Amino acid sequence: MNIGFLGLGKLGLPVALAVESKGHKVFGYDVSRKVENFVKLKKIPYKEVWANNLLKKSKLQILNLAELVKKSDIIFVPIQTPHSEEYEGISKIPNTRKDFDYTFLKKGISDISKEIKKQKKKTVVIIISTVLPGTINREIKPLLNNYVKLCYNPFFIAMGTTIEDFLNPEIILFGVDDKSAAKKAEKFYRSINKSPFFKTTIENAELIKVCYNTFISTKIAFINSVMELCHSLPNTNIDEVSRALSMCNKRIISNKYLFGGMGDGGGCHPRDNIALSWLARKKKLSMDWFEVTMLQREKQTEWLAKLIQNKRKKIKNVYILGKSFKPETNIITGSPSILLSNFLKKRKVKFKFFDPYVKKEKIKFLKGVYFVGTMHQIFKKFKFPNGSIVIDPFRFIPKNKNIELIRIGHTSSN
């Protein structure tokens, strides 16, 4: 295929070289003359594994915008969406917060869209820039025309190893509206590697990209808090702790718990976090990560209580289905459902618990607000009274035309 790149910066140029190494013809356009000089001199001034070796034998052509559109089957758009220096993490976090700057991306998309329309050539355009959820719909789509077939394909790469990361990704993430564009993009990627192709909505892809990065930040922040704790405790070693945790590939280094639902519970998790929070305070750590973890659990549960209260304005009766801390058990120690009930009490919301694993009892179920607090499989077959509102944080209750089903985290079902 003939692959074009609208932008040949620290992301675009290495990826173009990687694509060329797999047998494709590559073309590029960039507003900066510096890039053209890099290509002519066969050398880039920044550290990027394999880049200079590939550049020495590269036949990458630098074209104007019209030629780029004319010659390209697919055009990648790796234009930066920068933050100002104060938001780059090199100084104390400012009190204000800002979105990324989409000025350069919008200008590039606007220019390429106009040229594509001028040539009346249906073209697959793939944006790979990092953006916040909703950005493409709000900022980019108004700049497009019917000839542009848009995909969003953010990369999971690290600067310095861009080429290797692009050629061997964990997944290939694609946000798509146009099926024909997705099909063409997938055909291209199958010539690059055999990594899993994950197709979803553009909004999901936008969110997945930034969550991927912040998940890594979360892991680093957590282990650094443990490192600081080790520094203040005799006979402890952060490397031993992290090595042991890394070997736990069933519950820690795995997809377990990456589901979304109620907070964790049981006889260990909450109490251990609270105990470590006490130790963090005693040792005067710079940051009490363990308190932050418990506060997130608490604040989210309080948010759910508020949601129940708001829905109760329509219907008087409230039921919490499930009291145990996890499915198919009668243990209620540390149960997030009980935490939820305490927040409801504070809000003076009357409710009834129902959990056949904890207590076998007969309850007359009336039209009401039903909150699924535990993911017991028996609740899948629960006969909700017609007209009831069912709030399901686990998203496992089957759809039913006779109820209003609210699946937490699934806005499409609300």
N, C-alpha and C positions, 0 to 999 in steps of 0.2 A: 504493500500500500504506500501511497504518498502521504506523509504525515507532516502537518504544519504546526509551528509553534508561534503563538502571538505573545512574545516575551521570551527573552533568552538570558534571564538573570541567573542567580545562584541555584534556582530550581529548574528553570526551563532548559538551560544549556546542558547540564548533566543528563537530564531525562532524554533530551533529543539525541545525545550521543549513545545512550543506552538503547533507544529504539533503533537507531541506525545499526548498532552492533547485531541486531536480530534480522538484518536483511532488508529493512525498509528504507525508502528514500526519505530524507528529512529536509525540511525547509524552515527558515525562521525569519521573523521580523521583530525588530526591537527599536524603540525610539532613541536608544543610546548608541552613539558611534563607538563607544568603548568595546561593546560586544563584537562588533565587526572586526575590530583590531585583534581581539583575542583569537578569533577564528583564523584570521590571516597569519598571525604569529604562531598559531598552533600551541598556545599556552594560556592558561588562566591563572590569575594572581592569588586565588584562594585555594585552600587545601580541600581536595575532593578526590577520594580514592578512585583510581582508574581513569579519571577524566582526561588528564594530559596525554596518557597513552592512546586513548581512543581519539582524541582531538588530532593527534599527529597524522593519523591515517583517515581522518574524516573527510567526507565530500559534502558536508552540510553547506547548503546554499543560503546566503542572506538575500532576501527578496524585498520588494516593496509590497504594500498591502494588497494591491490588485493582483500581482503575480502569485502571492501566497494563497489567495482565495482560488485563483484559477487552477493552480497545480495540486492543491491538497484535497484528499478524500476525507480526512478528519483534521480538525484544527484544535489543538490543546491550548488552553489559556491559563498559564501559570503566573499571572500578574499579582504582585504583592498587595496585601491589604494591611498596611502597617499601623502600628500604634506609635504615638510619640514616645520619646525616651523615658518619660516618667512612668509609663505603663509597661516597661520592658523587664521589670524585676531587678533593676540595678540600684534602686534607691527605695526608701520607705514607701509603702503603698499610699498613694494620695487618698484624701477623703472622698474625692469625686471619682466616678467611674465613667468610662466611655466605651462605645462600640468601636470596632475597627474602622479604619478610614478606607472607604470604598471608591474614592475619587479616581484612582488610576485604573481600577478594574472597570468601573462604569465607562470611562473614556475609551478604553480598549474595546469593550463589548459594543459600545455605540459605533465606533469606527468600523469594526469588522462586520457588524450587522448591516450597516449602510452599503458596504462594498459587496456583500453577498447579495443583497437585494438588487443592486445595480447590475450585477452579472446574472441575476435570475437563476442562481445555481443552488439547489438544495444541498446544504452542507451540515454535517454533524460537527457541532461545537461543544467541546468538553471543558468545562471550567474545573480547575483543580485548586484554586485559591481557597484559603481558609476563611469561612464566613460564619456568622451566627445564624441560628435557625430563623427562617422567615425572610432572610436577606434576598435570596434569588427571586422569590415571588414579589417582594416589595421593590427592590432596587434594579434588578436585572431584566426581568421579563417585560416590563414596559418599554425597554430599549430594543426588543427583538421584532422580527417580522416572520411571515409564514415560511420563508426559505430557510430559516435557522432551525435546526433540529438539536435541541439543547439536552445535554446530560451534565450531571454534577458528579465528579470523580475525584474527591480529595485523596491525597496520598498519605500513607503512614510511613514517613521517612524521617531520617535524621540528617541534618546538614553535615557533610563530611563523608557520609556513606550513601549518598542519594542514589547512585547508580546501582549499587548492590541491593539496596532496599527496594528500589523500583522493580528490579528484575526478579526478586524473590520475596514478594509481600506475603503477609499472613492471610490477608483477604484483599480482593479487589472490590472496593465499595462503589456502587453506582446508584445515584438518585436519578430516576427517569420519569418523564411524562410521555415521551415518544417511544413506542415499542420498536419501531424500525431503526431508530438511532441506537437504542440499546443493543439490538441484534448486531448491528455493524460494529459497534464498539467491542462487543464480546468476541466477535470473529477476529478482530485485531489483537485483542489480549491473548487469545489462544495461541497466537504465533509468538507471544512473549514468554508465557509461563503457563503452568497448570494450577495456579492458586485458585481457591474458591471464589466464585463470582457472586457477590451479595447484592441483589437488586432490591431496591426499596423506593419510598417516595423521596423527593428532593429534600423535603423538610427533615425526614429521618436521617438522611445522609449528612446534612449540615450538622445535626445534633451529635451523631455518632462520631464524627471527626473531632469535635472539640471535647467530647466526653473521653475519647481515647487519650488525648493529651492530659486532661485533668485527672484521669484515673492514675496515670503514671505519676503525676505530681502528688496524689494522695498516698501512693505507695512509698514514695521518697520521704514525704513529711512524716508518715507513721514510723518508718524504720529509723529516721533521724531522731525522733522523740525517744525511741527505745535506746538508741546509741547514747543519748545524753543521760538517760536513766542508768545505763551500764557504767557510765563514767563516774557516777556518784555512789555506786554500790560495790562493795568488795567482792573479789572473786567472780566477777561477771565479765563476759566478753561478747561484744556485739557481733563479731564474726561467727562465733559459735551459735548465737541465737538465730541469726539470719540464715545460717547454713541449715539448721534444724528445720526452720519454718519452710525453707525452699524445698525440702524433701517431702513435705506434706502435700502431695499432689492430688488428694481426693477432695479436701474441703478448702484448703487455702490457695494453692496454685492450681486452680481449676475453674470451671464455670459454675460451680456450686454457689448458691446464694446470690448469684447475679440474675435475679429474677424480678424483684420489685414486689412488695407486699407489705406485711406488717413488720414492725421492728423485731429484732431478735429477743429471745427470752430464755427461759430455763433456769437451772440452778447454777449456771456458770457465767454466762456472758455479761449480764448487767452487773452482777456483784463483783466480777473481776475488774471490769472497767472502773467501777466506783472505788474499789480498793486501790487500783493503780493510780487513780486520780488523787487519792489521799497521799500516796507515796510520792507522786509528782510534786504535790504542794509541800510535803515535808522536806523533800530534797531541793525545793525551790527551782524546779526546772523552768527554762525560759518560756515553755508553752505546755499547757496541760492538754495534750491531745485526747486523753481518755475522757475528760469532761466534755470536750467538743463532740465526741462520738455519742455520749449519752444525751447531750442537749439536742443533737439532731434527731435522735429517736423520740425524745420527749416532744419537741416542737412539731414533728410530723404527726404524731398521735393527737396532739392538740388541734392540729389543722383538720384531721379527720372528724374529731368531735364537733368542731365548728360546722363542718359540712353536714353532719347528721342533724345538728340543731337547725340549720337553715332549711333542710328538707322537711323537717318536722312541722314547719309552718303550714304545710299542706295537709299532713296526716298526723294524728295525735300519737298513735302507738309506735313504740320503738323496741326492736328486738336485736340483741347481739347473738349471732349464731357462732358458737365456739368460745370456750373459756380456757382451754388448755393452751400451752405455749407453742405446741406444734401439732400437726395432724396425727390422728389415730393414737392418741395417748390421753390419759386422764390427769397428767401432771400439770398443775397450774402455776408452779413456782416461776416467778419472773414473767408471767404472761403479759404480752402487750395488750391483749383484750381487757385485762383487768386494769391496766394503766388507762386505756380508753374509757372504761366505765367510771374511773375516778375523775377524769376530766368532764364527763357528762354530768356527774353529780355536782361538780363545781358550777356547771352551767344550769343547774336545776332542771335537767332533762331526765324524766322518768323512763325507765327501760326494764326489759326482762332479759335475762340470760337463758340461752338454751344450748346445752351441750350434753348429748346422750352418753358420751364417754365419761363425763364428770359426774353427772347425776341423771338417773332415769326418772323422768316425770312427764306427766301429761299437761300440756299447755294448750289452751284454746288460742289458735293463731288468728288474728284479725288483720284486716287491711292496715298496713303500717309501713314504717321505714325499717328495713331489714339490713343489718350490717354483718357481712361475713368476716368474723374475727379470726377464725381458724379454718385451714383448708382441708377439713374433713371431706372425704369423697362422697359421703352420704348426702351432703348438702347439694350435690349436683342434681339429685332427684327430689329435692325439697319442693313441696307444693305451695308456692307463694300465693296468697289470696289475690284475686284480681284487683288491679288498681294500685298494688303496692309499689314502693320504691325500693330497689335492691342495690346496695352499694357493695361492690366486689373489688377489694384491693388486689386480689389474686387473679382476676380475670378468667375464672374457670366455670362460672355459672352459665349454663346454656341460655341463649337468647329466647325470649318468650314475649309474644306480642301483647300479652295481658298484663305485663309489668313494665315499669320504667327501670331499665338495667343500666347502672352507672359503673363502668369498668374503669377503675382508677388507672390513669396512665394511657388510656385508649380514648383520645378525644373524638375519634371517628365514630365511637359507639354512643356518645352522649347525645 
